[in-house]
Amino acid sequence: MTIQLNGHATPLDNVRTVQDLVIHLGYQDKRIAVERNGDIVPRSQHATTPLADNDHLEIVIAVGGG
């Protein structure tokens, strides 16, 4: 399967859900926001939101500072 991740074509194997993708990318312990095909995916739905070929995802990592 290939998805568009932050504007780049990204081939994935054995990644079926948003949660799988977050773990695959190493973001599981970070404060992130995930958008799939224009809709925000709440963290509570990461494990149950499936990914499909050609999905468009944006992942933003919150960075603290001041």
C-alpha positions as CSV (number, residue, x, y, z in Angstrom):
1,M,0.0,0.0,0.0
2,T,1.2,3.6,-0.7
3,I,-0.2,6.6,1.2
4,Q,0.6,10.3,0.9
5,L,2.2,11.3,4.2
6,N,2.8,15.0,4.6
7,G,2.8,15.4,0.9
8,H,5.1,12.5,0.1
9,A,4.3,9.1,-1.4
10,T,5.1,6.6,1.3
11,P,5.0,2.8,0.7
12,L,3.9,0.8,3.7
13,D,4.0,-2.9,4.6
14,N,2.1,-4.4,7.5
15,V,0.6,-1.0,8.5
16,R,-3.2,-1.3,8.7
17,T,-4.4,1.5,11.0
18,V,-3.5,5.0,12.1
19,Q,-2.1,3.5,15.3
20,D,0.1,1.1,13.3
21,L,1.4,4.1,11.3
22,V,2.1,6.2,14.5
23,I,4.1,3.3,16.0
24,H,5.9,2.6,12.7
25,L,7.0,6.2,12.6
26,G,8.1,6.2,16.3
27,Y,5.5,8.9,17.3
28,Q,3.6,6.8,19.9
29,D,5.0,8.9,22.8
30,K,4.7,12.3,21.2
31,R,1.9,14.8,21.1
32,I,0.6,14.6,17.6
33,A,-2.4,15.5,15.5
34,V,-3.4,13.2,12.6
35,E,-5.5,14.2,9.7
36,R,-6.7,11.5,7.2
37,N,-8.3,12.6,3.9
38,G,-9.1,16.0,5.4
39,D,-10.6,14.8,8.7
40,I,-9.0,14.9,12.1
41,V,-8.6,11.5,13.6
42,P,-9.0,11.7,17.4
43,R,-6.4,9.8,19.4
44,S,-9.2,7.6,20.8
45,Q,-9.8,6.3,17.2
46,H,-6.3,5.7,16.0
47,A,-6.5,2.0,16.7
48,T,-9.8,1.6,14.8
49,T,-9.2,3.9,11.9
50,P,-8.0,1.8,8.9
51,L,-5.6,3.0,6.2
52,A,-6.2,2.4,2.6
53,D,-4.1,2.8,-0.6
54,N,-3.8,6.4,-1.7
55,D,-5.0,7.9,1.7
56,H,-3.7,11.4,2.3
57,L,-2.4,11.8,5.8
58,E,-0.9,14.8,7.6
59,I,0.8,14.3,10.9
60,V,1.9,17.3,13.0
61,I,4.1,17.0,16.1
62,A,3.5,19.5,18.8
63,V,6.6,21.3,19.9
64,G,6.8,23.2,23.1
65,G,8.7,26.4,23.6
66,G,8.3,30.0,24.3
